[in-house]
Amino acid sequence: MDEARIASIHLGRPTNYIDAKGVAWRTALIKEAVEGPVHLSEAGPAGDAVADTRHHGGYHQAVMVYSRAHQAYWRERFGLEIGFGGLGENLSVEGLDDENVCIGDIFRAGSALLQVSQPRQPCNTLARYWQQPLLLPAIWETVRSGWYFRVLQEGSVRPGDSLERVERPHPEWTSARVLRAFRDGAIRSEEALAASELKFLTPGWKTKLQEKAAP
């Protein structure tokens, strides 16, 4: 695996848009690159905000992370020039992706200590902003969704900082595997129930997985 590092840092604020049907809506999906340093607290990166506080933000969704490796895929599949920060990520990273980060992994970056808490659950905001209705089902299909860090130790990070993994409590449970367990929970209930027992998975996700697996 290539050395894991923060390639760029992105911050955004809620912005008003008009969708393809002429309906006004508001999102903080699009993030702009900043040079840093950026302070990461338990509430997220300083200077960043979310529009939908019911479904986004908070301790377990403090920092949204996306692999740079996926950008070329969306360009080739849909012709989308999304750009880094265009899928809501705060950290655009190299050397890590959904198939090689595990729930509970702890990384040191700059002076911060970060832990993988859950996959990002794909939502319609992604397809709505990019005006590509097939994007959402494609993210579910390929599990190129990204993940969240909770901040165990507040600190500052910069572009170029390495992401040094210092602990891996759930080595069999990648972010991608957990998202698949959620996606397929109704037909693979044993997998969903096993994922729901992960100690360091976000409590809300544990409940969702148990509900998916319920007969």
Number of C-alpha atoms within 10 A of each C-alpha: 6 7 10 19 20 24 18 23 26 26 22 22 17 17 13 12 13 11 14 11 6 8 8 10 14 16 18 19 23 22 23 19 16 14 11 13 14 20 17 24 19 20 18 23 25 13 12 19 20 19 17 12 9 8 11 15 19 15 18 22 24 23 28 25 29 27 22 21 14 14 18 14 13 16 13 10 10 12 10 16 13 14 14 24 23 19 24 25 26 30 29 25 25 20 18 21 23 24 14 15 24 27 30 26 21 24 22 20 21 20 15 18 22 28 25 28 27 29 31 21 17 19 15 11 17 19 17 15 19 16 13 12 13 10 21 17 14 16 18 17 12 11 22 25 25 27 26 28 27 27 26 17 15 18 20 18 23 21 21 16 17 20 22 16 16 12 13 17 14 16 13 12 21 22 29 26 21 27 28 19 24 27 18 16 22 18 13 15 20 14 19 28 22 16 22 25 14 18 13 17 22 21 15 11 20 22 14 16 26 21 17 20 22 12 8
